[in-house]
């Protein structure tokens, strides 16, 4: 399948001028005692070096645990550092967009604005479905009439569509100068009218340019952000009685349009992540941002913050159900961990605590330590049973008593006697046609037809992997090894992809003398050697190969930087242990072939 692939230098996001440039000012909050770095990294006005400093101070005396949110920040830091100005400020989100179209205006003889590219994938998830995947998905939407048509939005891969319930997928957003999609909305009267919310709601992996619109079923797209500007759009909802009325939860507040997106106006300020209609009355809307709950009873024109029964939090999500329109669930988190689930039975005026433990944001079977709820979080209520709710964090948990007790229904690699579903859930949605529960995560898209008892993955065909590094063979034309965020390292060999390492795949290379040998890395300098895409052996890292310290988050690996003096053939690495500060050459007999 031939696809056009446009990959601009905005993989992580290009933003505006700083407000935290003077990081030593006494007005700066206590970044060592509170995770301000979470909101700072997602605020385009904050200087990159201020974010970095806040993160380092916060983690200085804390133990880094699994799924604590530490790794998602390090991914953002690594990608962002190459996209900032020398003083740490972030260029405007629409800089590449404007430069691209300005170039086309002044170069009308350009041969092709899209270029001539073939998308090589990977398109298929190999082996274990939970531990390996293709890439992160932020948004799921369904065609209002055709039950076989589903849409997904990726933070670095655009919008994809299937017309056969996930058997095949296509995309028409590859030619756009931004590929981040965190929200999708469909006009139910005219399904060819579609909206996507740009940017990456959860990790800042793409710049926010507001809303884009299509009038032809997603074949072509145009900007639809007048009055909204360059914001990250996390959710878009369409009024169920008037499809020209839409509301969007964005990094700049709640925006509303009454004319199909021709003009937007702000009705509530501040970073907002979630927004939903009351199921029996669209004049009543609920929204959340920075852990607070807001209610509107005039279709989003004015808002009231509701505090009755609710403590403070940092991020939260909302769930409603047509099974009982007066029931509203509000799940709060504090940075990385679970704060509690709260339920309203009076339409969102007052709440009562349902549970505050266990920590269902954790990676463990029964909760426990860790979690990264600022990054992976959603909540949904069963449309047929108001007491049944599901939440997504690292794993998926379910409650059948309105949030009082919880039990795990999917695990990131298949432990806990439940099915394997890739880690880090970002969206939970119910198929309106057959009632199946869909979940998107860092590996792709899954669905459950039976309330979480079993899960089926339908990601194959979606090319949305977030690439750290690419290693090209010097002697074989079609031999490449790639490292992917949270989806391992894969080798492309004469048209076939093979997964060779899990985790975050980073620096990688093909032996320049003997192509049968390839090399891949994980975070902190763990280097692995493969022969014919198998027989994987770790040859370097802290405690391996005579090395007694960690490397950088992404440790540089340079093919052939040092050759053996005794004619030992092979690949030897320069290991940058302190990233750009010191470089160590190592050659040990244990690494020889």
N, C-alpha and C positions, 0 to 999 in steps of 0.2 A: 504494500500500500504506500503510495507516494504522498508525502506530506511536506508542506512548506514549513521550514523551521526558522524562526527569527529569535535570536537570543541576544538582546542588547545588554549593555553593561549596567543593568539596573536590577540585578538578581536579588539584591537585598534591600534596595530602597535608596532614593536620593531625596534629601529633605532640605529644610530651611535653616535660617540662622539661629545661633544658640542663645539661650537665656541662662545657662549654667556655666558660662565661660570662666567666671571667677570662682573656681571651686573651693577656694579657701575663705570665701566670704562667710561671716557669722550668720547670714540669713539662710545658708544652705542647711537643710535638716540633717538630723543624725543618721547618716547613711550607714553607719556601722551597726546601729541598733534596729533599723527598720529597712525592709527591702525596697527602698525608693527606686532602686535601679530598674525594677520591673516597669514602672510607669515612665521612667526617664528614657529607657531604650525605645519605647513606642511613641515618644513625643519628638517629632521632627525638629523642634526648635532647640532641643537640648544638645549641647556640645558632646561629641563622641567621647572625648577624654574625660568629661565629667561623669558620663555613664560608666565608663571603665573604672574610674576611681571609686565610685559609689559601690559598684559590684565587688571590687577587691577589698574594700573596707568591711563590707558586710560579711564576706566569707573568710576574712583573715583568721578568726579564731573559732570558726565553725567547722564541724565535720561534714564533708561532702558525702551524702548518701545516694544510693541509687534512686533515679527518678525524682530528684529534688529540684529540678528546674535549672540546675547548674549547666548541664550540657546544652540545652536550647540557647542559653545566653552565649556560651562559647562559640556556637555555630554562628550566631548573629554577629558577634564581635569579630570573628575571623573574616566573614564576608564583608562587613561594613568598613573595616579598616582600610580596604583598598578603594573605597568609594567616597571617602571624605575629602574635604579640602585640607591643605597643610595645617591649618589652625584648628582642625577638628570639627569645623562646621559642616553641615550636610547640605549639599546643593538642593535646589527646589525639586519637588517630586516630579514636576512636568518638564524638567530640563531636557531629558532625552526625547520625550514626546515632541516638544517644540522644535528641537534641533532636527529631528527626523523629517517633520513636515516642512520646515523651512528649507531643508535641503531639496526636497522634491519640488518645491515652488521655484527654486532658483536653478534647478537642473532638470528641465522638462524633457531633456533628451536621454535621461537615465534609462538604461535598457530594461530593467525590471526592479520595481521597488521592493519586491519580495525576495529576489534572488532565486537560485535554482538549487534547492536542497532536498535530499531524501532523508526522512526521519528513520533512523535505524533502530530506534528503541533504546532500552529493552521494552518489549511489549508484554512479556509473559513472566509471571512469578514462578520461579522454580522451587521445587522441593516443598519445605514446610511453609504453610501459608501464614502462620502467626508471626514467626520470627523474621521472615523475609517479605518484602513487598516491592511495589514500584514507586511509590511516592505519596506525599501527604495530600489529603483532600479536605477542604474546609467547608464545602457547601454541597447540599443535595436538594434537587427540586424535581417535581413530577409534572408531566404533561396533563392538563386538566381533562382531556378526553381520551387520548391514546394510552392505554395501560402499559404498553411496551416501551414507551419513550421516557427516559430518565436523563437528567442533566446533573453534572458534577462540576465544581469549581476548585481549582488547585491554586495554591499560593505562588507557584512558580511554573505552572503549566497551562494556564488559561481555562476555558470552559470546554467540556467534552460532552457529547451526546450519544446515547444509544437508542436505536429504534427496535431492538429485539431483546430487551430486558438483560442487557449486559453481555450478550454474545459477541458483539462487535461495537467499537466506539470510533467516533470521528470528531475532529475539531476544526473550527474555522476561525480561531483566534490567534493562530501562530504568527500571523502577519502584523499583529498589534505591537506597538513599541512598549507595552507593559503586559505581563502575563499573569499578574496576581489577581485571583478572583476569590472573594470570601462570602459573596451573597449572590443568589439568583432569584428572580421573580418573574412569573409568567402571567400575562393578561389572559384571564380565563374565558373572556368573550372572543378574543382574537389571539390565539396562542402563538401566532407568528410575531407578536409584539413581546419582546423579552428585555429584561434588564439584568445587568451584572454589576455588583459592587466591587470596585477594584481595590487592590492592596491586600495585605496579609493581616487579618484581624488578630492573629494569635502570636506571631513571632517577628513581624516586621521584615519578612523576606521579599517584599515587593512594595513599591511606592503606591500610595493612595491618590488616585486622580478623580475620586467621586464615582458617579454612576455613568455607565455606558448603556446604550440602547440599540436594539435591532428591530427593524420592521419586517424582516424577511426570514424569520425563524432561525436567526443566528448565522446567516450566511455572511452578512456584513454588519459592522458596528460603527457607531459614531458617539462622540461625547455628548453627555446629557447632564452636565453638572453646573449649569448656570444658577448662581445663587448659593451653591454648595462649595464649589472650589475643590482644592486638592486635599481631600480627606480620605481616610481608610473607611470603607463601608463594610460593617460587620453583618448587618441584617437588613433586608428589605421586605416589607409586607404590603400586600395589595388589598385595598378595601373590598370586602366581599360583595358590596352592592354597587360600587362605582369603580371600575378598574382604572380610571384616570387619577384616582386618589391613592397615593402611595406615601409611606413613611419609611425613613431609613435611620437606623442607629449607626452613628459614625464616630470617628475619633474627634470630630468637632462638635458633636451634639446630635440632637434629633432634628432631622429635616423633613419637611412635608412638601408635596406637590399636589395640585388639584387639576393639572392639565397634562398628565402623562409624562411628567419629567421635563417639560419645556422650561419651567422655572421652579426652583426650590426655595423655601424659606425656613429659617431656623426657629424652632419653638422651644427648645431646651438646650442649654449649653453644657459643656463638659464631655469627656470621653464616655460614650455609651456603647455597650456591647450587644444588648439583646432587647427585642421589642416584640410584643404579641398583642393580638386583639382578644378581648373577652369573647368567648365562643358564641354567645347568643346576642351580643350587642356591640357592633363595631364602633360605636361612639366611645366605648370604654377601652382604653389601651393601657398596657403595663410595659414599663421599660426599666432597665437597670444599667448602672455604670458606677465604677469604683465601689462596688459592694452595696450601693443604695437602691431602694425600690421606689419607683415613681408611678403615679396613677393619673390618668387623664379621663375626664368624662365628657369632653367635647371634641372627640376625634383628633386628639393630639395638639390642639391649639394652645392649651394651658396645661400645666402639670403641678401636681402636689406630691411632695416627698412623704411617704408613709413610713413611720417609725414605730408604730404600736406593735409591740411584740418582737421587734427586730433589733438585734445588736449591730454593731458596726462590722464591716468586712472590707475586703479588698477587691474581690471579683465575685460575681453572682450570676446565676441563670434562672430563668422563669419557665414554668410549665403550666399549661391550662388543658382542660379536656371538655369535650362536648357531653361527656357522661354526667357532668355536674358543672354547669357554667359558673357557679359561685365559688368553686374550689380553685385556688391559685397556689402553686408551690413555688417556693423561693429557696434555692440552695446557695449558701454562702461559703466562701473560702477565704483564708487568710494567707496570701502569698502562695504557698505551695500546698497547704493542708486543708482538711475539711473543718469548717466552722460549725455548720449545722444545716438541717433542713427545717423549714418553717412552712406552715400551711395556713391559708386563709379560707374560711368558709362563708365569708360575707362579701365576696367580690373584690378583695384586695384592700379593704379598709383596715383590718386588724389581722394579726398573725399569732399563731401559737407554735412553740418549739415542739418538734417531733423527735429529733435526735441530734446529738452532737458527737457521737462516736458510733462505731470505730472510724478511723481515718480512711474513708473509702476512696480518697484520692491516691492512696499508696499503691505500690506495685504488688503488695502481698495478697494472699488469698483471703485473709480476714481483716484487711486493713493493716495498720502498722505505721512504721516510720516513712518519711519521705512523701513525695508527691510533687506535682508541678502544675497546680490548678490554674496558675496565671496563663499557662500555655495550652493545656488540653482540658476542656470542660464543656459539658452540655447536660441538659436535663429534659426529659420528655415524660408525659403522662399518657397512659393507655386511653385511647378515645372511647373505649367501651367500659372501662372500669376506673373510677376516680381514685381508687385506693392503690392502683398499680402504677409505679413510676420506675424509670430507669435513669441512671446517671453515667456519664462517661468521664473518666479520668485516664489514668494509665490503663486500667481495665474497665469493664462494664459491670456495674452493680445494679441489683433490682430490689425493690421493696413491694410487698403486697399488702402492707398495712399502713399505707399513707406516709411512709418515711420513718416509721418508728424503728423497724429493724431492716437490715440489709443483708443480702447474700450475693456472692459473685456469680456471674453468668458467662463471662468470657475472660480469658487470661492471655497475657501478651505472648506466651509461647506454648500454652496448653497445659499448664499445671492446675492444681486445685480440683481435678476431676471435672473440669469444664472445657469447652472447645477453645481452640487457639484462634484468637483474633488479634491482629497486629496492634502493638501498643499505641497509646496516646489518641484517644477519641476526641474528635472536634465537632461532630454534628450527629444528632440522632433525629430521624424523621420517620413518620409513618406514611407508607404508601396509601393514598386515599382510595385506590381501586381494590386492593385485596387485603389491606390491614397488616402487611408485613412491616417489621421494624428494620429500618436501615441505619447503618453506622458507618461513618467515615473516620479515617485515622491516618497515622503517618505512613501506612503501607498501602492504603487503597480504600475500597468500598465493599461492605459485607451486608447481608440481610439475614434476618431470622423470621421464619414463618410461624414460630410457635413460642413467642414470648421469651426468647433467649435460650431455649433448650438446645437448639442447634443453630449453626451459622454457616452461610454459604458466601464465598468470595467471588465477585464478578469484576475484578479489576483488569484482567487480561485484555490488552489492546489499548490501554491508556498510557501514553508516554509522558510521564510527569516526574521522572526522577530528578532529584536535585543533586547535581554533580559537583563534588569537591575537586577532583583531579582526573586527568586522562593521561594514560600512558600508551604511546604508539610504537609499534614494532619498527625497528630500523631495517629489517630484512624481509618482513612478510607484509604484503599490502593490506590485507583485511584482518589484521590482528591488533586488537585494542583492549586495554583493561581500564575500567572506570571505577571510581569510588563514589558512593552515594550517601547522602545524609540518611541515617537510620535504616538503610536498606542494603548495607553490605557493599561488597566489591564483586563486580561481574566482568567476565571476559567475553569479548565479541570475537569469535573465531570463524571466519568464512561463513558468515550469515547466521550463526547460532550463538546465543547468549548462555553462559554458564555461571552460576553464582559460586564464588570460591571462598569468601569470608563474610561473616555477619557483622553486626554493629554498624558504626559509622565508618564507611569506606572512605579513605583519604588518599594520600599520595600513593601512586602506583607506577609500575614500569615493566617493560619487557626487556629481557636480557638482549643486549645489542649484538651478542655473538652467537647465542644459542636460544632461539625463540621458544624452545620448549619450556624454559624457565621464566616465570613471571613473579612479580613482587607486589604486595599490597600492604597497607598499614592501617592501624587503628590509632585512636587518640593517644597522645603522649609518647609516640615513638615506638610502638610495638610493630615490628616488621615481620612479615610472613613471606615464605617462599613456596611457590607451587611448581610442580612439574606436570606438564600436560593438563593443566587446570585441576589438578588433584594432588594428593600426597603433601598436603599443606603442613609446613613446619615453621614454627616461630624461630627466627634467627637473631632477633635483637629486641631490646626493650629493657625496662628497669628490672634487674634481676636475671636477665638473659643476655648471653653473649659478652659477658664481662662488663656490662653497663650497670651502674648503681644509682642512676637518677632518671627522672622523667624527661622526656623531650617536650617540645611545645605541643599545644593542642593539635595542630597539624604540623608534623615534623617533616621537614624537607628531605627528599630522597633524590640523589643525583646519580643517574646511571653512569658507571665507568669513571667516577671522579678519582678513583685510585686503583691502579692495577697491581697485581701481585708481582713481586720481583722474582719469584721462583716459577713463573709461567703458569700459575693456577688461573685457569680461565674462569670468567664469570662476572657477576655484577657485584660491586662493592659500593657501599653507601657512605655519603657524608651525612652524619646525623646532627642536625642543628638542635642542640639540647636546650638552648635558651633563645631560640627564634630570633634571628637577626643580630644576636649579640656574641654568640660563640658557636663554633662549628667543630665537631670532633670527627676525625677520620678513624675508622676502626677496620682492622683486618685480622681475623682470627682463624686458626686452623679449623675450628668447629663450623665455620661458615663455608668452607671449601666444598666443592662438589667432587 
